[in-house]
Amino acid sequence: MCLQELLKNYLLLPVTQLQLKKRANMKIKIRKRPVLIISMIFSLITTNLFVTPAQAVPNEWIIVGSGWGHGVGLSQYGALGQALEGRSWQDILAHYYPATNLSDAPNDKQITVGISQDKTTVFVRLDKFSDDAQLEMSIDGNPVATIGSGVIIRIESNGASVVTSGGDDGRAESRGSGKRISFRISAGSGLINTTSGTPETNPNSSLSTPGHRFRYGTLNVVYGGDNDGRPDLYTSISMRLVDEYPLGVSEMSSSWPKAALVAQVVASRSYGLGKVNSGLRGNCGCHVYNNTSDQVYIGYSKESDAWRDAVNSATTASGQPAILTFNGNAITAYFASSTGGRTMSTRDAWGGNVAWSQSVEDNWSINARNPNARWGVRMSQDAMAAALGLSNVQTIDVVERFSSGAAKTLIAKDSSGGSVSLTGRTFQARMKLKSTYVVGAVDIALADTLGGIPTQSGFDEFAYRAQQAAADIAALTPQYKAASEKADQAAAQAAESRKKYLNIKKEIEKAQNELAELIKDIEKREAEARNAQSQVTDSIRILYMQGTLDTVSVLFNSASPTEFTENLINLSIFAESQDRIMKKSIELIKLLEQQKQEATARKGELEALLTEANAALKNAKSALADAQIAEEKLKKLIEEKQKIIDAYNKSKK
């Protein structure tokens, strides 16, 4: 079998089978070929692999390749594939950034994003969320005005500095001039809306387009001098790196699985930190641009619920925003859309050897869900010859490849024996290709030797969602059964709790009545005891007073010593009688006090019983509330299940 057939059967098998599947409408399971086989095939490619017939000069060329981007670091379609296979975001990052660790990001870093450069006119407007929203404008660091919603600030240059004006169209009144005009939301909630253009630009129309509204940070418009015959304005926005910046990074569809999204957040945050640590760029006064030369930043337009959840979930075990580090130092985490089946190292891509940047397997990129798993670029003979600097182009050969399979060196020849050698990067730039993962270049008439002219299938979002709905139904079935059983148990517990509640309520009412009667009895006994004690005290006082008077009278009236003695004995007997009365009174008081203590103890017991009954009543109410919550959850679960079933049935249609 010739090398062309080997390449067709092994490298391009997934795409070819996908085409057959579409034509025959058959279910075919695509078998993945190991990257090792791809690398072996690439290593076998020699200067004659893509040679057109001798002396033939193609009228039109087809260049076939895979992937999109530089191929270094995280592969976004690779992350998608791994997430669909159930891998976590930590697993994805560990695969594409070997030997790195997840570490806490520094909270004190600010990042400045370049929004526009070399502009003659910039427009700024506050789009309010709340009625009290206000935009503060400063010139060279000094606040000069507070601007309400709807007012457009027009910023232009007079050749030496920046001048501003405001109004419905930005022309109504002068707002001052300086080298730097800054804007921040100083009150309420809203968005800083900015766009650029020329003095003739209609600001209302321009500001109505998405992608340039910012919820966080400070917007700066700076005069950059007159470098090209016209005044240049540079616009940037500065914000917190760890949380505010990632919310506006738009490098991945928010509809993708969460594991892929979180991996992208950590990579983007780490990339941004690496650029911050490198310092501001002189040509824009920024750390990163807002486009693919760094990473796409669109501000508020990116802030969907799914993306915000991914940003909030991209944390370390300590709950702090996560970044990637190597040997304790933050890395500039590069990433690309996809590869040709294996990522590139920084050494192969740009030179220099970075320990954490190695070539790793990325078979997920050449899956049919990736619209760039296989692409083709058609080019006329004249355009090809002009791009390569030859009189014509007869052959183009990939003579050397990196371990990733990307083209390292290509040689193009013309019909007269002339030739040119190019690196893969140079060939990519001149041909305007999506990547250096070039499979080959042949006469358009021989496209079948490369598997035919590529067609892009892409990632079927609806099919993915239908698949997820089916998986959700399968996952929810046991959960629904378990929830139903729990709901039945809760209903039974609620019924039992209602019975206990009614019984306890009766016991409480009975105890309350008994306690009320006991309190009345205690109060009555206390009153009787106080009355008896008072009477005894009065009696004793009267008796003692009377006894004392009688004793003195009798003793003084004694006629003889014998009578005095008899009277004294009689008085002693009277005194003993008085003592007995006193003792009886004291015993009565003690008895009344004991009865009072017993009644008080009974009162305490009833109060404890009442407290316990109230606690039981509270528990019964809580159980009743839990049962009601369980019933509500069951209803919602049934509704969610029905929605998923409806979505799945709809997707099948």
C-alpha positions in Angstrom: 0.0 0.0 0.0 1.4 3.4 -0.9 2.0 6.2 1.6 -0.9 8.2 0.3 -3.3 5.3 1.0 -1.8 4.8 4.5 -2.4 8.5 5.2 -5.9 8.3 3.9 -6.8 5.1 5.8 -5.2 6.0 9.2 -5.0 9.8 9.5 -8.3 10.7 7.8 -10.4 7.7 8.7 -12.7 9.6 11.1 -13.6 12.2 8.5 -14.0 9.7 5.7 -16.3 7.4 7.8 -18.3 10.4 8.9 -18.9 11.3 5.2 -19.9 7.7 4.5 -22.3 7.8 7.5 -24.0 10.9 6.1 -24.3 9.4 2.6 -25.6 6.0 3.7 -27.5 7.2 6.8 -25.9 4.4 8.8 -24.8 4.3 12.4 -21.0 3.8 12.3 -18.9 3.7 15.4 -15.8 5.8 14.7 -12.6 4.1 15.9 -9.9 6.3 17.2 -6.4 5.8 15.9 -3.6 6.2 18.3 -1.5 9.3 17.9 1.6 7.0 17.8 0.4 5.7 14.4 -0.1 9.3 13.1 3.4 10.2 14.2 4.8 7.1 12.6 3.1 7.9 9.3 4.3 11.5 9.5 7.8 10.3 10.1 7.6 8.1 6.9 6.6 11.1 4.7 9.4 12.0 2.3 9.8 14.5 -0.4 7.7 12.4 -2.8 4.5 12.1 -0.8 2.5 14.9 -2.3 4.2 15.1 -5.7 1.9 15.7 -8.6 2.5 13.9 -11.8 5.8 14.8 -13.5 6.0 18.1 -15.3 2.3 18.8 -14.3 1.7 22.3 -13.0 -1.7 22.4 -11.1 -4.1 25.1 -12.1 -5.5 25.1 -8.5 -4.2 23.7 -5.2 -5.9 22.3 -2.2 -4.1 22.5 1.2 -5.5 20.2 3.8 -4.8 20.4 7.5 -6.2 20.0 11.0 -6.7 22.2 14.1 -6.8 25.9 14.7 -4.2 28.0 16.5 -0.7 27.5 17.7 -1.4 24.2 19.4 0.4 25.0 22.6 -1.1 24.2 26.0 -4.8 23.6 26.6 -6.8 22.4 23.5 -10.3 23.8 23.8 -11.9 21.1 21.7 -9.8 18.6 23.6 -11.2 20.0 26.9 -14.7 19.6 25.4 -14.0 16.0 24.5 -12.5 15.1 27.9 -15.4 16.8 29.7 -17.9 14.8 27.6 -16.1 11.7 28.8 -16.6 12.7 32.4 -13.2 14.0 33.3 -13.0 16.8 35.9 -11.5 20.2 35.2 -8.6 19.4 37.4 -7.9 16.3 35.2 -8.1 18.3 32.0 -5.6 20.9 33.3 -3.2 18.3 34.6 -3.3 16.6 31.1 -2.4 19.8 29.1 -0.1 21.4 31.7 1.9 18.5 33.1 3.9 19.0 36.3 1.9 22.1 37.3 -0.1 22.7 40.5 -3.2 24.6 41.4 -2.4 27.5 43.7 -4.2 30.5 45.2 -4.1 33.5 42.9 -2.9 36.8 44.3 -5.8 39.1 45.2 -4.0 42.4 44.8 -3.3 42.2 41.0 -5.0 44.6 38.5 -5.0 43.8 34.8 -5.3 46.4 32.0 -7.0 45.3 28.8 -6.4 47.2 25.6 -9.7 47.9 23.9 -8.8 50.1 20.9 -5.6 51.8 19.5 -4.9 54.4 16.9 -8.4 55.9 17.0 -9.3 59.5 16.3 -12.6 59.5 18.2 -13.9 57.6 21.2 -17.4 57.6 22.6 -18.4 56.8 26.2 -21.9 56.4 27.7 -23.4 55.1 31.0 -26.0 52.4 30.5 -27.8 52.2 33.9 -29.1 49.2 35.8 -30.3 51.2 38.7 -31.9 54.7 38.7 -29.1 56.1 41.0 -26.3 55.0 38.7 -23.6 57.6 38.0 -20.4 57.7 35.9 -17.5 59.7 37.3 -15.2 61.4 34.8 -11.7 62.3 35.7 -9.0 64.2 33.8 -5.4 63.4 34.6 -6.5 61.8 37.9 -8.8 64.7 39.0 -12.6 64.1 39.1 -14.3 66.8 37.0 -17.9 65.7 36.4 -20.6 63.2 37.3 -22.5 61.9 34.3 -26.0 60.4 34.3 -27.4 57.8 32.0 -27.9 58.6 28.4 -25.3 61.4 28.1 -22.7 60.6 25.4 -19.1 61.8 26.0 -17.2 62.4 22.8 -13.4 62.2 23.2 -11.1 63.6 20.4 -7.6 65.0 20.2 -6.5 68.5 19.4 -3.0 67.3 18.4 -1.5 67.7 21.9 -4.0 66.3 24.3 -7.5 64.8 24.7 -10.6 67.1 24.6 -14.1 66.0 25.6 -17.6 67.2 25.1 -21.0 65.8 26.1 -24.7 65.7 25.2 -27.2 63.5 23.4 -24.7 63.2 20.5 -21.5 64.1 22.4 -21.3 67.6 21.0 -23.3 69.8 23.3 -20.8 71.2 25.8 -17.1 71.1 26.6 -16.0 68.8 29.4 -12.3 69.7 29.6 -9.0 68.4 28.2 -5.9 66.5 29.3 -3.6 63.6 28.6 -5.8 60.9 30.2 -9.6 60.8 30.5 -10.9 58.2 33.0 -14.4 56.8 33.8 -15.7 54.7 36.6 -19.1 53.9 38.0 -19.2 55.9 41.2 -22.8 55.2 42.4 -25.5 52.6 41.7 -25.2 49.9 39.2 -24.6 50.1 35.4 -22.3 49.6 32.5 -19.5 51.7 30.9 -20.3 51.6 27.2 -17.6 52.7 24.9 -16.8 52.5 21.2 -14.5 54.3 18.7 -14.7 55.7 15.2 -14.3 58.9 13.4 -15.7 62.4 13.9 -18.5 61.4 11.5 -19.5 58.3 13.4 -23.0 58.1 14.7 -22.4 57.3 18.4 -26.0 56.2 19.1 -25.8 53.5 16.4 -22.3 52.5 17.3 -23.0 52.2 21.0 -26.0 50.0 20.5 -23.9 47.1 19.3 -22.7 44.4 21.8 -19.2 43.5 23.0 -18.0 46.8 24.4 -19.9 47.3 27.6 -18.1 46.8 30.9 -19.4 46.3 34.4 -16.2 46.5 36.3 -13.0 48.6 36.5 -11.9 52.0 35.2 -11.9 53.0 31.5 -9.0 55.1 30.4 -8.7 57.1 27.1 -5.1 58.3 26.6 -3.5 60.6 24.0 -0.8 58.5 22.3 0.8 61.1 20.1 0.7 61.7 16.4 2.6 58.7 14.9 0.9 58.3 11.5 -0.1 61.8 10.5 -3.2 61.9 12.7 -3.8 62.1 16.5 -3.9 58.6 18.1 -6.2 57.7 21.0 -5.7 54.5 23.1 -8.5 53.0 25.1 -8.1 50.5 27.9 -9.9 49.2 31.0 -8.3 48.2 34.3 -9.9 45.8 36.8 -9.2 43.0 39.3 -7.5 40.1 37.7 -8.8 37.2 39.8 -12.5 37.6 39.5 -13.6 40.6 37.4 -11.4 39.9 34.4 -12.3 36.2 33.8 -16.0 37.1 33.8 -15.5 38.9 30.5 -13.1 36.5 28.8 -14.9 35.0 25.8 -12.8 32.0 24.6 -15.3 29.2 25.0 -19.0 28.7 24.4 -20.8 29.0 27.8 -23.1 26.1 26.7 -20.2 23.6 26.9 -19.9 21.2 29.9 -18.9 22.9 33.2 -15.6 20.9 33.5 -14.4 22.4 30.2 -15.5 25.9 31.2 -13.7 25.8 34.6 -10.5 24.6 33.0 -10.7 27.5 30.5 -11.2 30.0 33.4 -8.1 28.8 35.2 -6.1 28.9 32.0 -7.3 32.4 31.1 -6.7 33.7 34.7 -3.2 32.2 34.6 -2.4 33.6 31.2 -3.5 37.0 32.4 -1.4 36.9 35.5 1.6 35.9 33.4 1.1 39.0 31.2 0.6 41.2 34.3 3.9 40.0 35.7 5.6 40.9 32.4 4.5 44.6 32.8 2.6 47.1 30.6 3.2 47.1 26.9 4.4 50.4 25.6 2.4 50.4 22.4 -0.9 50.2 24.1 -0.4 50.9 27.8 -2.0 47.5 28.5 -1.0 44.0 29.7 -3.2 42.2 27.2 -5.2 43.0 24.1 -8.9 42.1 23.9 -8.5 40.0 20.8 -7.0 36.6 19.7 -3.5 38.0 19.9 -4.0 37.4 23.6 -7.5 36.3 24.6 -10.8 37.6 23.5 -12.4 39.9 26.1 -16.0 41.2 25.6 -16.9 42.3 29.1 -20.5 42.2 30.2 -21.7 40.4 27.1 -20.0 37.2 28.3 -21.6 37.1 31.8 -24.1 34.3 31.4 -25.1 32.2 34.5 -23.2 29.2 33.3 -20.0 31.2 32.8 -20.3 33.1 36.1 -20.8 29.7 37.8 -17.6 28.4 36.1 -15.6 31.5 37.3 -16.9 31.1 40.8 -16.0 27.3 40.7 -12.4 27.8 39.5 -11.0 27.7 43.0 -8.4 25.8 45.0 -9.2 23.5 48.0 -9.0 26.6 50.2 -11.8 28.3 48.2 -9.5 30.9 46.7 -9.4 31.7 42.9 -7.0 29.2 41.3 -4.1 29.7 39.0 -1.5 27.2 37.5 2.0 27.3 39.0 5.2 25.4 38.3 7.8 25.2 41.1 5.8 27.8 43.0 5.8 30.4 40.1 2.7 31.3 38.0 2.8 30.2 34.4 1.6 31.9 31.3 -1.0 29.2 30.4 -1.2 29.2 26.6 -4.2 27.6 24.9 -5.6 27.1 21.4 -8.8 26.0 19.8 -7.6 22.6 18.6 -4.7 20.6 17.3 -4.1 17.9 14.7 -4.2 15.1 17.3 -1.3 16.2 19.6 -0.4 19.5 21.2 2.9 21.3 20.5 5.5 22.3 23.1 6.7 25.9 23.4 10.1 24.8 22.1 8.6 23.5 18.9 6.2 26.4 18.5 8.4 29.4 19.3 11.7 28.1 20.7 12.9 27.8 24.3 12.2 24.9 26.5 9.5 25.2 29.2 9.3 22.2 31.5 5.5 22.4 31.9 4.9 22.9 28.2 5.2 19.4 26.5 3.6 17.7 23.6 0.7 15.6 24.8 -2.0 13.5 23.2 -5.1 15.3 21.9 -7.2 12.8 19.9 -10.3 14.7 21.1 -9.4 17.5 18.6 -9.8 15.3 15.6 -13.2 14.2 16.6 -16.1 15.1 14.2 -17.5 17.5 16.8 -14.6 19.9 16.0 -15.4 22.0 12.9 -11.6 22.3 12.3 -10.8 18.6 12.7 -10.1 18.8 9.0 -10.0 21.9 6.9 -9.1 22.7 3.3 -7.8 25.9 1.7 -8.1 26.3 -2.1 -5.6 28.5 -3.9 -5.0 29.3 -7.5 -1.6 28.6 -9.2 -0.9 32.3 -9.5 -1.7 33.0 -5.9 0.4 30.1 -4.7 3.4 31.1 -6.9 3.2 34.7 -5.7 3.0 33.6 -2.0 6.0 31.3 -2.4 8.1 33.6 -4.7 8.4 31.0 -7.5 7.6 31.3 -11.2 5.1 28.5 -10.7 4.5 25.7 -8.1 4.8 22.1 -9.2 5.2 20.3 -5.9 4.9 21.1 -2.2 6.3 18.6 0.2 6.3 18.4 4.0 9.8 17.1 4.6 10.1 17.4 8.3 7.5 17.3 11.2 7.6 17.9 14.9 6.6 15.1 17.3 3.2 16.7 17.4 2.7 16.0 13.7 2.8 19.7 12.8 4.8 20.7 9.8 8.3 21.8 10.7 9.8 22.3 7.2 8.2 22.4 3.7 9.9 22.5 0.3 8.1 23.9 -2.8 9.5 23.5 -6.3 8.7 24.9 -9.7 8.8 23.3 -13.1 12.2 24.7 -13.9 14.0 23.3 -10.9 13.7 26.3 -8.7 12.8 25.7 -5.0 12.1 27.4 -1.7 12.3 26.0 1.8 9.9 27.3 4.5 9.2 26.7 8.1 5.7 25.5 9.0 5.0 28.9 10.7 6.1 30.8 7.5 4.0 28.5 5.3 1.0 29.0 7.6 1.4 32.8 7.5 1.8 33.1 3.8 -1.1 30.7 3.0 -3.3 32.2 5.8 -3.9 28.7 7.2 -5.6 27.9 10.5 -2.6 26.0 11.9 0.7 24.3 11.1 -0.9 20.9 11.3 -0.7 20.6 7.5 -1.6 17.2 6.1 -0.5 18.1 2.6 -1.0 20.1 -0.6 -2.0 18.7 -4.0 -3.6 19.5 -7.3 -7.3 20.0 -6.6 -8.0 17.2 -9.1 -6.1 14.8 -6.8 -8.0 15.9 -3.6 -9.1 12.3 -3.1 -5.6 11.3 -2.3 -6.0 13.4 0.9 -9.5 12.1 1.6 -11.4 14.5 -0.6 -12.2 18.2 -0.2 -13.0 18.7 3.6 -16.4 19.6 4.7 -17.0 21.0 8.2 -19.5 19.2 10.4 -18.9 20.9 13.7 -20.3 20.4 17.1 -24.0 19.6 17.1 -25.2 21.6 20.0 -28.8 20.4 19.9 -27.8 16.7 19.6 -25.5 17.2 22.6 -28.3 18.7 24.6 -30.7 15.9 23.7 -28.0 13.4 24.7 -27.6 15.2 28.0 -31.4 15.2 28.5 -31.5 11.4 28.0 -28.6 11.0 30.5 -30.4 13.2 32.9 -33.6 11.1 32.7 -31.6 7.9 33.3 -29.9 9.6 36.3 -33.1 11.0 37.7 -35.0 7.7 37.6 -33.5 6.2 40.7 -33.5 9.6 42.3 -37.2 10.0 41.6 -37.9 6.6 43.1 -35.9 7.4 46.2 -37.6 10.8 46.5 -41.0 9.2 46.1 -40.2 6.7 48.9 -38.9 9.5 51.1 -42.0 11.6 50.4 -44.3 8.6 51.4 -42.3 8.2 54.6 -42.5 12.0 55.2 -46.3 11.9 54.7 -46.7 9.0 57.2 -44.5 10.8 59.6 -46.6 13.9 59.1 -49.8 12.0 59.9 -48.2 10.5 63.0 -46.9 14.0 64.0 -50.4 15.4 63.6 -51.8 12.8 66.0 -49.0 13.4 68.5 -49.6 17.1 68.1 -53.3 16.9 69.0 -52.6 14.5 72.0 -49.8 16.8 73.3 -52.0 19.8 72.9 -54.7 18.1 75.1 -52.1 17.2 77.7 -50.8 20.8 77.7 -54.3 22.2 78.2 -55.0 19.7 81.0 -51.6 20.6 82.7 -52.3 24.3 82.3 -55.7 23.9 84.0 -54.2 21.8 86.8 -51.4 24.3 87.2 -53.9 27.2 87.4 -55.9 25.4 90.2 -52.7 24.5 92.1 -51.5 28.1 91.9 -54.9 29.2 93.4 -54.6 26.6 96.2 -51.0 27.7 97.0 -52.1 31.3 97.1 -55.0 30.3 99.5 -52.7 28.2 101.7 -50.2 31.1 101.8 -52.9 33.5 102.9 -54.2 31.0 105.6 -50.6 30.5 106.9 -50.0 34.3 107.0 -53.4 34.7 108.9 -52.7 31.9 111.4 -49.2 33.2 112.0 -50.6 36.6 112.7 -53.2 35.3 115.1 -50.8 33.2 117.0 -48.4 36.1 117.3 -51.1 38.4 118.6 -52.4 35.7 121.0 -48.9 35.1 122.4 -48.3 38.8 122.8 -51.6 39.3 124.6 -51.1 36.2 126.8 -47.6 37.3 127.8 -48.7 40.8 128.5 -51.7 39.5 130.6 -49.5 36.9 132.3 -47.0 39.4 133.3 -49.6 41.7 134.8 -51.3 38.9 136.7 -48.0 37.6 137.9 -47.0 41.0 139.4 -50.5 41.5 140.9 -50.7 38.1 142.5 -47.2 38.2 143.9 -47.8 41.7 145.4 -51.1 40.6 147.0 -49.7 37.6 148.7 -50.5 37.7 152.4 -47.8 35.5 153.6 -44.6 33.8 152.4 -46.5 30.5 152.0 -49.2 32.2 149.8 -46.5 33.9 147.8 -44.9 30.5 147.2 -48.2 28.9 146.2 -48.9 31.8 143.8 -45.4 31.5 142.4 -46.0 27.8 141.7 -49.3 28.6 140.0 -47.7 31.2 137.9 -45.0 28.6 136.8 -47.8 26.2 135.8 -49.4 29.1 133.8 -46.1 29.8 132.1 -45.7 26.2 131.1 -49.1 26.4 129.6 -48.1 29.5 127.7 -45.0 27.6 126.4 -47.1 24.7 125.2 -49.3 27.1 123.3 -46.3 28.7 121.8 -44.9 25.4 120.7 -48.2 24.3 119.1 -48.3 27.6 117.2 -44.8 27.1 115.9 -45.7 23.5 114.9 -48.7 24.8 113.0 -46.6 27.4 111.2 -44.0 24.7 110.2 -46.8 22.5 108.9 -48.2 25.3 106.8 -44.7 26.1 105.5 -44.2 22.4 104.6 -47.5 22.4 102.7 -46.4 25.5 100.9 -43.1 23.9 99.9 -44.9 20.8 98.6 -47.3 22.9 96.6 -44.3 24.9 95.2 -42.5 21.7 94.2 -45.7 20.5 92.5 -45.8 23.8 90.7 -42.2 23.3 89.5 -43.1 19.8 88.2 -46.0 21.1 86.3 -44.0 23.9 84.8 -41.3 21.4 83.7 -44.0 19.3 82.2 -45.4 22.3 80.4 -41.9 23.2 79.0 -41.5 19.6 77.8 -44.9 19.6 76.3 -44.2 22.9 74.5 -40.9 21.4 73.1 -42.8 18.4 71.9 -45.3 20.7 70.3 -42.5 22.6 68.5 -41.0 19.3 67.3 -44.3 18.2 66.0 -44.7 21.5 64.1 -41.2 21.1 62.7 -41.9 17.5 61.5 -45.1 18.8 59.9 -43.2 21.5 58.1 -40.6 19.0 56.9 -43.3 16.8 55.5 -44.8 19.7 53.6 -41.3 20.7 52.2 -40.8 17.0 51.1 -44.1 17.1 49.4 -43.2 20.3 47.5 -39.8 18.9 46.5 -41.5 15.8 45.1 -43.9 18.0 43.1 -40.9 20.0 41.6 -39.0 16.8 40.9 -41.9 15.4 39.0 -42.2 18.6 37.0 -38.5 18.6 36.2 -38.6 15.0 35.1 -41.5 15.8 32.8 -39.7 18.8 31.3 -36.6 16.6 30.6 -38.8 13.9 29.0 -40.6 16.5 26.9 -37.2 18.0 25.8 -35.9 14.5 24.9 -39.1 13.6 22.9 -38.8 16.9 21.1 -35.1 16.3 20.3 -36.0 12.9 18.8 -38.4 14.6 16.3 
